[in-house]
Each structure stands twice: as C-alpha cells, then as structure tokens.
Amino acid sequence: MSYTGDMSREAGDALAEIAEATGGVFIHNTNDLLAGMRRVFADGRDYYVLSYVSKDGNMDGKFRTIAIKLRDSKLSVRAKRGYWATE
C-alpha cells in the first residue's frame, strides 16, 4: 500500500475510534452520500438521555468506564465508553 493509502487508512481508523468512543456513527467506504446522511439523521431521530451519580465521589482525574446493559437483545445502545472524573 502507498504512503497516502496508509495515511488515509490511519485517519479513517482514528475517526472510527472517535465515533465509537463518543457513541457516534462512522460512515465510510461509500460514495453514496445520501444513504450516509439518511443513516445519520435516522440515528438522531430517537434517543433517550440517561444520567446517574457515581458512588465514587473522588475526582482523581481517572477515566471511569460506563456499561449499559439491556434486557432485550433485539435493542442496541450507542453511548460513550465512560468519562473522566474531573471537576
């Protein structure tokens, strides 16, 4: 693979990682912009906002993971992986 191809793949990997970590959608390897936009808009159409207060009040600056479990295996959740415990 060429240097340009390597850079493009690495950039795509980074964008995919950011989308996954933040609960977003990564559209790639397509020239069908309309289909990608439909997917993005459909994804944002329905959503819930969940919140909680951690039992660990120590603001130590560490990353804390969040796990969301569903009873219905037919459903899916896209959410942040966690948060940084900072003030």
PyMOL Python script that loads the backbone (N, CA, C, O; Angstrom):
from pymol import cmd

cmd.read_pdbstr("""\
ATOM      1  N   MET A   1       0.851  -1.175   0.000  1.00  0.00           N
ATOM      2  CA  MET A   1       0.000   0.000   0.000  1.00  0.00           C
ATOM      3  C   MET A   1       0.893   1.233   0.000  1.00  0.00           C
ATOM      4  O   MET A   1       1.995   1.204   0.549  1.00  0.00           O
ATOM      5  N   SER A   2       0.435   2.291  -0.599  1.00  0.00           N
ATOM      6  CA  SER A   2       1.216   3.514  -0.689  1.00  0.00           C
ATOM      7  C   SER A   2       1.175   4.294   0.617  1.00  0.00           C
ATOM      8  O   SER A   2       0.350   4.028   1.492  1.00  0.00           O
ATOM      9  N   TYR A   3       2.071   5.252   0.732  1.00  0.00           N
ATOM     10  CA  TYR A   3       2.107   6.114   1.909  1.00  0.00           C
ATOM     11  C   TYR A   3       0.774   6.843   2.075  1.00  0.00           C
ATOM     12  O   TYR A   3       0.252   6.951   3.184  1.00  0.00           O
ATOM     13  N   THR A   4       0.233   7.340   0.968  1.00  0.00           N
ATOM     14  CA  THR A   4      -1.053   8.040   1.006  1.00  0.00           C
ATOM     15  C   THR A   4      -2.163   7.106   1.459  1.00  0.00           C
ATOM     16  O   THR A   4      -3.022   7.496   2.250  1.00  0.00           O
ATOM     17  N   GLY A   5      -2.148   5.873   0.962  1.00  0.00           N
ATOM     18  CA  GLY A   5      -3.146   4.893   1.373  1.00  0.00           C
ATOM     19  C   GLY A   5      -3.045   4.571   2.847  1.00  0.00           C
ATOM     20  O   GLY A   5      -4.064   4.420   3.521  1.00  0.00           O
ATOM     21  N   ASP A   6      -1.808   4.463   3.363  1.00  0.00           N
ATOM     22  CA  ASP A   6      -1.605   4.209   4.796  1.00  0.00           C
ATOM     23  C   ASP A   6      -2.150   5.355   5.633  1.00  0.00           C
ATOM     24  O   ASP A   6      -2.812   5.127   6.645  1.00  0.00           O
ATOM     25  N   MET A   7      -1.875   6.580   5.216  1.00  0.00           N
ATOM     26  CA  MET A   7      -2.347   7.755   5.954  1.00  0.00           C
ATOM     27  C   MET A   7      -3.872   7.817   5.943  1.00  0.00           C
ATOM     28  O   MET A   7      -4.495   8.141   6.954  1.00  0.00           O
ATOM     29  N   SER A   8      -4.462   7.507   4.799  1.00  0.00           N
ATOM     30  CA  SER A   8      -5.910   7.530   4.697  1.00  0.00           C
ATOM     31  C   SER A   8      -6.537   6.479   5.609  1.00  0.00           C
ATOM     32  O   SER A   8      -7.540   6.748   6.270  1.00  0.00           O
ATOM     33  N   ARG A   9      -5.954   5.290   5.645  1.00  0.00           N
ATOM     34  CA  ARG A   9      -6.466   4.220   6.499  1.00  0.00           C
ATOM     35  C   ARG A   9      -6.337   4.600   7.962  1.00  0.00           C
ATOM     36  O   ARG A   9      -7.261   4.378   8.744  1.00  0.00           O
ATOM     37  N   GLU A  10      -5.195   5.173   8.342  1.00  0.00           N
ATOM     38  CA  GLU A  10      -4.984   5.589   9.732  1.00  0.00           C
ATOM     39  C   GLU A  10      -5.963   6.697  10.128  1.00  0.00           C
ATOM     40  O   GLU A  10      -6.477   6.697  11.247  1.00  0.00           O
ATOM     41  N   ALA A  11      -6.220   7.632   9.224  1.00  0.00           N
ATOM     42  CA  ALA A  11      -7.171   8.710   9.515  1.00  0.00           C
ATOM     43  C   ALA A  11      -8.565   8.125   9.699  1.00  0.00           C
ATOM     44  O   ALA A  11      -9.296   8.533  10.601  1.00  0.00           O
ATOM     45  N   GLY A  12      -8.941   7.165   8.843  1.00  0.00           N
ATOM     46  CA  GLY A  12     -10.236   6.514   8.977  1.00  0.00           C
ATOM     47  C   GLY A  12     -10.345   5.745  10.274  1.00  0.00           C
ATOM     48  O   GLY A  12     -11.390   5.762  10.924  1.00  0.00           O
ATOM     49  N   ASP A  13      -9.256   5.059  10.662  1.00  0.00           N
ATOM     50  CA  ASP A  13      -9.253   4.331  11.929  1.00  0.00           C
ATOM     51  C   ASP A  13      -9.455   5.287  13.102  1.00  0.00           C
ATOM     52  O   ASP A  13     -10.196   4.982  14.036  1.00  0.00           O
ATOM     53  N   ALA A  14      -8.801   6.436  13.050  1.00  0.00           N
ATOM     54  CA  ALA A  14      -8.920   7.417  14.134  1.00  0.00           C
ATOM     55  C   ALA A  14     -10.341   7.957  14.212  1.00  0.00           C
ATOM     56  O   ALA A  14     -10.891   8.096  15.305  1.00  0.00           O
ATOM     57  N   LEU A  15     -10.939   8.262  13.068  1.00  0.00           N
ATOM     58  CA  LEU A  15     -12.308   8.771  13.059  1.00  0.00           C
ATOM     59  C   LEU A  15     -13.294   7.709  13.539  1.00  0.00           C
ATOM     60  O   LEU A  15     -14.244   8.022  14.257  1.00  0.00           O
ATOM     61  N   ALA A  16     -13.074   6.465  13.149  1.00  0.00           N
ATOM     62  CA  ALA A  16     -13.936   5.371  13.612  1.00  0.00           C
ATOM     63  C   ALA A  16     -13.830   5.220  15.123  1.00  0.00           C
ATOM     64  O   ALA A  16     -14.834   4.990  15.798  1.00  0.00           O
ATOM     65  N   GLU A  17     -12.630   5.346  15.651  1.00  0.00           N
ATOM     66  CA  GLU A  17     -12.409   5.234  17.100  1.00  0.00           C
ATOM     67  C   GLU A  17     -13.115   6.366  17.844  1.00  0.00           C
ATOM     68  O   GLU A  17     -13.735   6.138  18.883  1.00  0.00           O
ATOM     69  N   ILE A  18     -13.021   7.573  17.316  1.00  0.00           N
ATOM     70  CA  ILE A  18     -13.692   8.717  17.951  1.00  0.00           C
ATOM     71  C   ILE A  18     -15.205   8.509  17.930  1.00  0.00           C
ATOM     72  O   ILE A  18     -15.876   8.741  18.936  1.00  0.00           O
ATOM     73  N   ALA A  19     -15.743   8.075  16.797  1.00  0.00           N
ATOM     74  CA  ALA A  19     -17.188   7.842  16.701  1.00  0.00           C
ATOM     75  C   ALA A  19     -17.626   6.780  17.695  1.00  0.00           C
ATOM     76  O   ALA A  19     -18.640   6.946  18.372  1.00  0.00           O
ATOM     77  N   GLU A  20     -16.877   5.694  17.792  1.00  0.00           N
ATOM     78  CA  GLU A  20     -17.243   4.620  18.718  1.00  0.00           C
ATOM     79  C   GLU A  20     -17.159   5.073  20.175  1.00  0.00           C
ATOM     80  O   GLU A  20     -18.036   4.759  20.980  1.00  0.00           O
ATOM     81  N   ALA A  21     -16.112   5.803  20.502  1.00  0.00           N
ATOM     82  CA  ALA A  21     -15.911   6.237  21.893  1.00  0.00           C
ATOM     83  C   ALA A  21     -16.969   7.231  22.357  1.00  0.00           C
ATOM     84  O   ALA A  21     -17.277   7.312  23.546  1.00  0.00           O
ATOM     85  N   THR A  22     -17.523   7.986  21.413  1.00  0.00           N
ATOM     86  CA  THR A  22     -18.491   9.015  21.780  1.00  0.00           C
ATOM     87  C   THR A  22     -19.932   8.619  21.487  1.00  0.00           C
ATOM     88  O   THR A  22     -20.850   9.417  21.675  1.00  0.00           O
ATOM     89  N   GLY A  23     -20.132   7.386  21.025  1.00  0.00           N
ATOM     90  CA  GLY A  23     -21.480   6.931  20.719  1.00  0.00           C
ATOM     91  C   GLY A  23     -21.984   7.425  19.378  1.00  0.00           C
ATOM     92  O   GLY A  23     -23.189   7.413  19.125  1.00  0.00           O
ATOM     93  N   GLY A  24     -21.088   7.854  18.528  1.00  0.00           N
ATOM     94  CA  GLY A  24     -21.480   8.389  17.225  1.00  0.00           C
ATOM     95  C   GLY A  24     -21.520   7.331  16.139  1.00  0.00           C
ATOM     96  O   GLY A  24     -21.343   6.141  16.402  1.00  0.00           O
ATOM     97  N   VAL A  25     -21.753   7.779  14.920  1.00  0.00           N
ATOM     98  CA  VAL A  25     -21.833   6.912  13.747  1.00  0.00           C
ATOM     99  C   VAL A  25     -20.692   7.280  12.815  1.00  0.00           C
ATOM    100  O   VAL A  25     -20.447   8.461  12.567  1.00  0.00           O
ATOM    101  N   PHE A  26     -19.994   6.279  12.296  1.00  0.00           N
ATOM    102  CA  PHE A  26     -18.903   6.490  11.340  1.00  0.00           C
ATOM    103  C   PHE A  26     -19.322   5.924   9.996  1.00  0.00           C
ATOM    104  O   PHE A  26     -19.517   4.716   9.864  1.00  0.00           O
ATOM    105  N   ILE A  27     -19.458   6.771   9.011  1.00  0.00           N
ATOM    106  CA  ILE A  27     -19.823   6.359   7.661  1.00  0.00           C
ATOM    107  C   ILE A  27     -18.533   6.329   6.845  1.00  0.00           C
ATOM    108  O   ILE A  27     -17.802   7.318   6.781  1.00  0.00           O
ATOM    109  N   HIS A  28     -18.262   5.181   6.222  1.00  0.00           N
ATOM    110  CA  HIS A  28     -17.005   5.063   5.480  1.00  0.00           C
ATOM    111  C   HIS A  28     -17.167   4.148   4.275  1.00  0.00           C
ATOM    112  O   HIS A  28     -18.156   3.426   4.146  1.00  0.00           O
ATOM    113  N   ASN A  29     -16.177   4.197   3.402  1.00  0.00           N
ATOM    114  CA  ASN A  29     -16.098   3.346   2.209  1.00  0.00           C
ATOM    115  C   ASN A  29     -17.358   3.402   1.352  1.00  0.00           C
ATOM    116  O   ASN A  29     -17.851   2.370   0.896  1.00  0.00           O
ATOM    117  N   THR A  30     -17.871   4.592   1.136  1.00  0.00           N
ATOM    118  CA  THR A  30     -19.040   4.731   0.284  1.00  0.00           C
ATOM    119  C   THR A  30     -19.005   6.080  -0.428  1.00  0.00           C
ATOM    120  O   THR A  30     -18.513   7.073   0.106  1.00  0.00           O
ATOM    121  N   ASN A  31     -19.527   6.087  -1.612  1.00  0.00           N
ATOM    122  CA  ASN A  31     -19.713   7.339  -2.336  1.00  0.00           C
ATOM    123  C   ASN A  31     -21.173   7.751  -2.313  1.00  0.00           C
ATOM    124  O   ASN A  31     -21.552   8.746  -2.930  1.00  0.00           O
ATOM    125  N   ASP A  32     -21.994   6.987  -1.603  1.00  0.00           N
ATOM    126  CA  ASP A  32     -23.427   7.273  -1.519  1.00  0.00           C
ATOM    127  C   ASP A  32     -23.674   8.203  -0.329  1.00  0.00           C
ATOM    128  O   ASP A  32     -24.037   7.762   0.761  1.00  0.00           O
ATOM    129  N   LEU A  33     -23.470   9.480  -0.564  1.00  0.00           N
ATOM    130  CA  LEU A  33     -23.612  10.478   0.491  1.00  0.00           C
ATOM    131  C   LEU A  33     -25.040  10.509   1.039  1.00  0.00           C
ATOM    132  O   LEU A  33     -25.238  10.657   2.245  1.00  0.00           O
ATOM    133  N   LEU A  34     -26.018  10.374   0.173  1.00  0.00           N
ATOM    134  CA  LEU A  34     -27.408  10.417   0.600  1.00  0.00           C
ATOM    135  C   LEU A  34     -27.730   9.287   1.583  1.00  0.00           C
ATOM    136  O   LEU A  34     -28.393   9.519   2.594  1.00  0.00           O
ATOM    137  N   ALA A  35     -27.271   8.084   1.298  1.00  0.00           N
ATOM    138  CA  ALA A  35     -27.518   6.951   2.205  1.00  0.00           C
ATOM    139  C   ALA A  35     -26.851   7.191   3.559  1.00  0.00           C
ATOM    140  O   ALA A  35     -27.431   6.894   4.603  1.00  0.00           O
ATOM    141  N   GLY A  36     -25.644   7.724   3.538  1.00  0.00           N
ATOM    142  CA  GLY A  36     -24.946   8.037   4.782  1.00  0.00           C
ATOM    143  C   GLY A  36     -25.676   9.087   5.595  1.00  0.00           C
ATOM    144  O   GLY A  36     -25.808   8.950   6.811  1.00  0.00           O
ATOM    145  N   MET A  37     -26.149  10.128   4.939  1.00  0.00           N
ATOM    146  CA  MET A  37     -26.879  11.188   5.633  1.00  0.00           C
ATOM    147  C   MET A  37     -28.198  10.663   6.191  1.00  0.00           C
ATOM    148  O   MET A  37     -28.600  11.040   7.291  1.00  0.00           O
ATOM    149  N   ARG A  38     -28.872   9.799   5.440  1.00  0.00           N
ATOM    150  CA  ARG A  38     -30.114   9.203   5.948  1.00  0.00           C
ATOM    151  C   ARG A  38     -29.853   8.404   7.215  1.00  0.00           C
ATOM    152  O   ARG A  38     -30.624   8.469   8.172  1.00  0.00           O
ATOM    153  N   ARG A  39     -28.767   7.656   7.211  1.00  0.00           N
ATOM    154  CA  ARG A  39     -28.422   6.858   8.397  1.00  0.00           C
ATOM    155  C   ARG A  39     -28.137   7.757   9.589  1.00  0.00           C
ATOM    156  O   ARG A  39     -28.600   7.487  10.697  1.00  0.00           O
ATOM    157  N   VAL A  40     -27.385   8.815   9.368  1.00  0.00           N
ATOM    158  CA  VAL A  40     -27.044   9.743  10.453  1.00  0.00           C
ATOM    159  C   VAL A  40     -28.304  10.420  11.001  1.00  0.00           C
ATOM    160  O   VAL A  40     -28.485  10.498  12.216  1.00  0.00           O
ATOM    161  N   PHE A  41     -29.166  10.904  10.119  1.00  0.00           N
ATOM    162  CA  PHE A  41     -30.390  11.573  10.578  1.00  0.00           C
ATOM    163  C   PHE A  41     -31.332  10.604  11.278  1.00  0.00           C
ATOM    164  O   PHE A  41     -31.953  10.958  12.280  1.00  0.00           O
ATOM    165  N   ALA A  42     -31.445   9.385  10.761  1.00  0.00           N
ATOM    166  CA  ALA A  42     -32.305   8.369  11.398  1.00  0.00           C
ATOM    167  C   ALA A  42     -31.768   8.021  12.780  1.00  0.00           C
ATOM    168  O   ALA A  42     -32.542   7.784  13.708  1.00  0.00           O
ATOM    169  N   ASP A  43     -30.461   7.992  12.918  1.00  0.00           N
ATOM    170  CA  ASP A  43     -29.846   7.665  14.203  1.00  0.00           C
ATOM    171  C   ASP A  43     -30.193   8.708  15.262  1.00  0.00           C
ATOM    172  O   ASP A  43     -30.399   8.363  16.425  1.00  0.00           O
ATOM    173  N   GLY A  44     -30.257   9.955  14.878  1.00  0.00           N
ATOM    174  CA  GLY A  44     -30.536  11.024  15.828  1.00  0.00           C
ATOM    175  C   GLY A  44     -32.012  11.305  16.047  1.00  0.00           C
ATOM    176  O   GLY A  44     -32.376  12.168  16.847  1.00  0.00           O
ATOM    177  N   ARG A  45     -32.850  10.586  15.345  1.00  0.00           N
ATOM    178  CA  ARG A  45     -34.289  10.837  15.434  1.00  0.00           C
ATOM    179  C   ARG A  45     -34.864  10.432  16.789  1.00  0.00           C
ATOM    180  O   ARG A  45     -35.665  11.167  17.366  1.00  0.00           O
ATOM    181  N   ASP A  46     -34.466   9.284  17.296  1.00  0.00           N
ATOM    182  CA  ASP A  46     -34.974   8.776  18.570  1.00  0.00           C
ATOM    183  C   ASP A  46     -33.813   8.580  19.530  1.00  0.00           C
ATOM    184  O   ASP A  46     -32.801   7.968  19.187  1.00  0.00           O
ATOM    185  N   TYR A  47     -33.971   9.103  20.730  1.00  0.00           N
ATOM    186  CA  TYR A  47     -32.913   8.917  21.710  1.00  0.00           C
ATOM    187  C   TYR A  47     -33.441   9.133  23.113  1.00  0.00           C
ATOM    188  O   TYR A  47     -34.480   9.761  23.316  1.00  0.00           O
ATOM    189  N   TYR A  48     -32.723   8.613  24.053  1.00  0.00           N
ATOM    190  CA  TYR A  48     -33.004   8.819  25.468  1.00  0.00           C
ATOM    191  C   TYR A  48     -31.763   9.411  26.105  1.00  0.00           C
ATOM    192  O   TYR A  48     -30.648   9.178  25.638  1.00  0.00           O
ATOM    193  N   VAL A  49     -31.947  10.161  27.146  1.00  0.00           N
ATOM    194  CA  VAL A  49     -30.833  10.696  27.914  1.00  0.00           C
ATOM    195  C   VAL A  49     -30.877  10.047  29.291  1.00  0.00           C
ATOM    196  O   VAL A  49     -31.860  10.176  30.021  1.00  0.00           O
ATOM    197  N   LEU A  50     -29.817   9.358  29.632  1.00  0.00           N
ATOM    198  CA  LEU A  50     -29.708   8.714  30.936  1.00  0.00           C
ATOM    199  C   LEU A  50     -28.663   9.445  31.756  1.00  0.00           C
ATOM    200  O   LEU A  50     -27.691   9.970  31.214  1.00  0.00           O
ATOM    201  N   SER A  51     -28.864   9.475  33.049  1.00  0.00           N
ATOM    202  CA  SER A  51     -27.851  10.071  33.917  1.00  0.00           C
ATOM    203  C   SER A  51     -27.794   9.293  35.218  1.00  0.00           C
ATOM    204  O   SER A  51     -28.728   8.572  35.570  1.00  0.00           O
ATOM    205  N   TYR A  52     -26.696   9.446  35.917  1.00  0.00           N
ATOM    206  CA  TYR A  52     -26.539   8.816  37.219  1.00  0.00           C
ATOM    207  C   TYR A  52     -25.487   9.580  38.002  1.00  0.00           C
ATOM    208  O   TYR A  52     -24.745  10.387  37.441  1.00  0.00           O
ATOM    209  N   VAL A  53     -25.428   9.328  39.274  1.00  0.00           N
ATOM    210  CA  VAL A  53     -24.412   9.926  40.132  1.00  0.00           C
ATOM    211  C   VAL A  53     -23.531   8.784  40.636  1.00  0.00           C
ATOM    212  O   VAL A  53     -24.016   7.823  41.235  1.00  0.00           O
ATOM    213  N   SER A  54     -22.264   8.903  40.390  1.00  0.00           N
ATOM    214  CA  SER A  54     -21.324   7.855  40.798  1.00  0.00           C
ATOM    215  C   SER A  54     -21.233   7.773  42.317  1.00  0.00           C
ATOM    216  O   SER A  54     -21.292   8.788  43.011  1.00  0.00           O
ATOM    217  N   LYS A  55     -21.090   6.561  42.816  1.00  0.00           N
ATOM    218  CA  LYS A  55     -20.880   6.371  44.255  1.00  0.00           C
ATOM    219  C   LYS A  55     -19.482   6.818  44.656  1.00  0.00           C
ATOM    220  O   LYS A  55     -19.232   7.144  45.816  1.00  0.00           O
ATOM    221  N   ASP A  56     -18.573   6.829  43.684  1.00  0.00           N
ATOM    222  CA  ASP A  56     -17.190   7.246  43.924  1.00  0.00           C
ATOM    223  C   ASP A  56     -17.091   8.751  43.675  1.00  0.00           C
ATOM    224  O   ASP A  56     -17.019   9.182  42.524  1.00  0.00           O
ATOM    225  N   GLY A  57     -17.086   9.541  44.726  1.00  0.00           N
ATOM    226  CA  GLY A  57     -17.023  10.994  44.596  1.00  0.00           C
ATOM    227  C   GLY A  57     -15.611  11.533  44.442  1.00  0.00           C
ATOM    228  O   GLY A  57     -15.419  12.747  44.379  1.00  0.00           O
ATOM    229  N   ASN A  58     -14.620  10.650  44.381  1.00  0.00           N
ATOM    230  CA  ASN A  58     -13.225  11.061  44.261  1.00  0.00           C
ATOM    231  C   ASN A  58     -12.950  11.591  42.855  1.00  0.00           C
ATOM    232  O   ASN A  58     -12.984  10.831  41.886  1.00  0.00           O
ATOM    233  N   MET A  59     -12.683  12.868  42.745  1.00  0.00           N
ATOM    234  CA  MET A  59     -12.357  13.482  41.452  1.00  0.00           C
ATOM    235  C   MET A  59     -10.856  13.394  41.219  1.00  0.00           C
ATOM    236  O   MET A  59     -10.135  14.385  41.330  1.00  0.00           O
ATOM    237  N   ASP A  60     -10.396  12.180  40.892  1.00  0.00           N
ATOM    238  CA  ASP A  60      -8.972  11.897  40.769  1.00  0.00           C
ATOM    239  C   ASP A  60      -8.438  12.038  39.351  1.00  0.00           C
ATOM    240  O   ASP A  60      -7.258  11.787  39.108  1.00  0.00           O
ATOM    241  N   GLY A  61      -9.293  12.439  38.411  1.00  0.00           N
ATOM    242  CA  GLY A  61      -8.845  12.628  37.034  1.00  0.00           C
ATOM    243  C   GLY A  61      -8.750  11.346  36.233  1.00  0.00           C
ATOM    244  O   GLY A  61      -8.322  11.378  35.079  1.00  0.00           O
ATOM    245  N   LYS A  62      -9.133  10.223  36.807  1.00  0.00           N
ATOM    246  CA  LYS A  62      -9.051   8.933  36.111  1.00  0.00           C
ATOM    247  C   LYS A  62     -10.268   8.730  35.210  1.00  0.00           C
ATOM    248  O   LYS A  62     -11.330   9.317  35.419  1.00  0.00           O
ATOM    249  N   PHE A  63     -10.075   7.879  34.204  1.00  0.00           N
ATOM    250  CA  PHE A  63     -11.172   7.529  33.305  1.00  0.00           C
ATOM    251  C   PHE A  63     -11.994   6.419  33.942  1.00  0.00           C
ATOM    252  O   PHE A  63     -11.456   5.419  34.418  1.00  0.00           O
ATOM    253  N   ARG A  64     -13.300   6.612  33.942  1.00  0.00           N
ATOM    254  CA  ARG A  64     -14.211   5.605  34.507  1.00  0.00           C
ATOM    255  C   ARG A  64     -15.132   5.100  33.404  1.00  0.00           C
ATOM    256  O   ARG A  64     -15.791   5.880  32.717  1.00  0.00           O
ATOM    257  N   THR A  65     -15.164   3.795  33.252  1.00  0.00           N
ATOM    258  CA  THR A  65     -15.989   3.204  32.201  1.00  0.00           C
ATOM    259  C   THR A  65     -17.455   3.140  32.627  1.00  0.00           C
ATOM    260  O   THR A  65     -17.783   3.085  33.812  1.00  0.00           O
ATOM    261  N   ILE A  66     -18.310   3.151  31.629  1.00  0.00           N
ATOM    262  CA  ILE A  66     -19.747   3.032  31.836  1.00  0.00           C
ATOM    263  C   ILE A  66     -20.218   1.825  31.038  1.00  0.00           C
ATOM    264  O   ILE A  66     -19.842   1.661  29.877  1.00  0.00           O
ATOM    265  N   ALA A  67     -21.038   0.982  31.652  1.00  0.00           N
ATOM    266  CA  ALA A  67     -21.618  -0.171  30.955  1.00  0.00           C
ATOM    267  C   ALA A  67     -23.131  -0.074  31.022  1.00  0.00           C
ATOM    268  O   ALA A  67     -23.710   0.060  32.100  1.00  0.00           O
ATOM    269  N   ILE A  68     -23.760  -0.144  29.869  1.00  0.00           N
ATOM    270  CA  ILE A  68     -25.219  -0.122  29.798  1.00  0.00           C
ATOM    271  C   ILE A  68     -25.663  -1.487  29.298  1.00  0.00           C
ATOM    272  O   ILE A  68     -25.245  -1.935  28.231  1.00  0.00           O
ATOM    273  N   LYS A  69     -26.508  -2.139  30.073  1.00  0.00           N
ATOM    274  CA  LYS A  69     -26.979  -3.476  29.717  1.00  0.00           C
ATOM    275  C   LYS A  69     -28.480  -3.429  29.471  1.00  0.00           C
ATOM    276  O   LYS A  69     -29.225  -2.788  30.213  1.00  0.00           O
ATOM    277  N   LEU A  70     -28.909  -4.111  28.426  1.00  0.00           N
ATOM    278  CA  LEU A  70     -30.316  -4.148  28.065  1.00  0.00           C
ATOM    279  C   LEU A  70     -30.877  -5.550  28.277  1.00  0.00           C
ATOM    280  O   LEU A  70     -30.187  -6.548  28.070  1.00  0.00           O
ATOM    281  N   ARG A  71     -32.123  -5.607  28.688  1.00  0.00           N
ATOM    282  CA  ARG A  71     -32.781  -6.908  28.848  1.00  0.00           C
ATOM    283  C   ARG A  71     -33.158  -7.508  27.503  1.00  0.00           C
ATOM    284  O   ARG A  71     -33.087  -8.723  27.323  1.00  0.00           O
ATOM    285  N   ASP A  72     -33.556  -6.667  26.561  1.00  0.00           N
ATOM    286  CA  ASP A  72     -33.999  -7.122  25.241  1.00  0.00           C
ATOM    287  C   ASP A  72     -32.812  -7.147  24.280  1.00  0.00           C
ATOM    288  O   ASP A  72     -32.269  -6.096  23.942  1.00  0.00           O
ATOM    289  N   SER A  73     -32.409  -8.332  23.840  1.00  0.00           N
ATOM    290  CA  SER A  73     -31.250  -8.462  22.955  1.00  0.00           C
ATOM    291  C   SER A  73     -31.516  -7.918  21.554  1.00  0.00           C
ATOM    292  O   SER A  73     -30.582  -7.794  20.762  1.00  0.00           O
ATOM    293  N   LYS A  74     -32.757  -7.593  21.231  1.00  0.00           N
ATOM    294  CA  LYS A  74     -33.089  -7.025  19.928  1.00  0.00           C
ATOM    295  C   LYS A  74     -32.755  -5.537  19.870  1.00  0.00           C
ATOM    296  O   LYS A  74     -32.673  -4.960  18.785  1.00  0.00           O
ATOM    297  N   LEU A  75     -32.564  -4.925  21.015  1.00  0.00           N
ATOM    298  CA  LEU A  75     -32.258  -3.498  21.083  1.00  0.00           C
ATOM    299  C   LEU A  75     -30.757  -3.281  21.147  1.00  0.00           C
ATOM    300  O   LEU A  75     -29.999  -4.183  21.503  1.00  0.00           O
ATOM    301  N   SER A  76     -30.346  -2.091  20.802  1.00  0.00           N
ATOM    302  CA  SER A  76     -28.928  -1.748  20.895  1.00  0.00           C
ATOM    303  C   SER A  76     -28.771  -0.342  21.456  1.00  0.00           C
ATOM    304  O   SER A  76     -29.678   0.485  21.370  1.00  0.00           O
ATOM    305  N   VAL A  77     -27.616  -0.094  22.025  1.00  0.00           N
ATOM    306  CA  VAL A  77     -27.309   1.211  22.602  1.00  0.00           C
ATOM    307  C   VAL A  77     -25.970   1.670  22.057  1.00  0.00           C
ATOM    308  O   VAL A  77     -25.014   0.897  21.988  1.00  0.00           O
ATOM    309  N   ARG A  78     -25.914   2.925  21.675  1.00  0.00           N
ATOM    310  CA  ARG A  78     -24.637   3.559  21.348  1.00  0.00           C
ATOM    311  C   ARG A  78     -24.440   4.650  22.367  1.00  0.00           C
ATOM    312  O   ARG A  78     -25.269   5.553  22.485  1.00  0.00           O
ATOM    313  N   ALA A  79     -23.360   4.577  23.100  1.00  0.00           N
ATOM    314  CA  ALA A  79     -23.122   5.550  24.165  1.00  0.00           C
ATOM    315  C   ALA A  79     -21.628   5.739  24.349  1.00  0.00           C
ATOM    316  O   ALA A  79     -20.818   4.970  23.832  1.00  0.00           O
ATOM    317  N   LYS A  80     -21.286   6.756  25.080  1.00  0.00           N
ATOM    318  CA  LYS A  80     -19.891   6.979  25.439  1.00  0.00           C
ATOM    319  C   LYS A  80     -19.375   5.794  26.231  1.00  0.00           C
ATOM    320  O   LYS A  80     -20.138   5.117  26.920  1.00  0.00           O
ATOM    321  N   ARG A  81     -18.089   5.548  26.134  1.00  0.00           N
ATOM    322  CA  ARG A  81     -17.479   4.445  26.891  1.00  0.00           C
ATOM    323  C   ARG A  81     -17.332   4.781  28.365  1.00  0.00           C
ATOM    324  O   ARG A  81     -17.255   3.885  29.205  1.00  0.00           O
ATOM    325  N   GLY A  82     -17.294   6.056  28.676  1.00  0.00           N
ATOM    326  CA  GLY A  82     -17.097   6.458  30.066  1.00  0.00           C
ATOM    327  C   GLY A  82     -16.871   7.943  30.168  1.00  0.00           C
ATOM    328  O   GLY A  82     -17.267   8.711  29.291  1.00  0.00           O
ATOM    329  N   TYR A  83     -16.224   8.342  31.257  1.00  0.00           N
ATOM    330  CA  TYR A  83     -15.987   9.767  31.497  1.00  0.00           C
ATOM    331  C   TYR A  83     -14.716   9.941  32.342  1.00  0.00           C
ATOM    332  O   TYR A  83     -14.241   9.008  32.990  1.00  0.00           O
ATOM    333  N   TRP A  84     -14.195  11.147  32.308  1.00  0.00           N
ATOM    334  CA  TRP A  84     -13.032  11.491  33.125  1.00  0.00           C
ATOM    335  C   TRP A  84     -13.535  12.111  34.429  1.00  0.00           C
ATOM    336  O   TRP A  84     -14.332  13.048  34.401  1.00  0.00           O
ATOM    337  N   ALA A  85     -13.088  11.608  35.537  1.00  0.00           N
ATOM    338  CA  ALA A  85     -13.531  12.076  36.851  1.00  0.00           C
ATOM    339  C   ALA A  85     -12.781  13.356  37.228  1.00  0.00           C
ATOM    340  O   ALA A  85     -11.843  13.349  38.025  1.00  0.00           O
ATOM    341  N   THR A  86     -13.234  14.441  36.627  1.00  0.00           N
ATOM    342  CA  THR A  86     -12.655  15.760  36.925  1.00  0.00           C
ATOM    343  C   THR A  86     -13.768  16.704  37.337  1.00  0.00           C
ATOM    344  O   THR A  86     -14.938  16.475  37.031  1.00  0.00           O
ATOM    345  N   GLU A  87     -13.402  17.740  38.016  1.00  0.00           N
ATOM    346  CA  GLU A  87     -14.404  18.723  38.443  1.00  0.00           C
ATOM    347  C   GLU A  87     -14.781  19.633  37.334  1.00  0.00           C
ATOM    348  O   GLU A  87     -15.613  20.521  37.519  1.00  0.00           O
TER     349      GLU A  87
END
""", "prot")
cmd.dss("prot")
cmd.show_as("cartoon", "prot")
cmd.util.cbc("prot")
cmd.orient("prot")
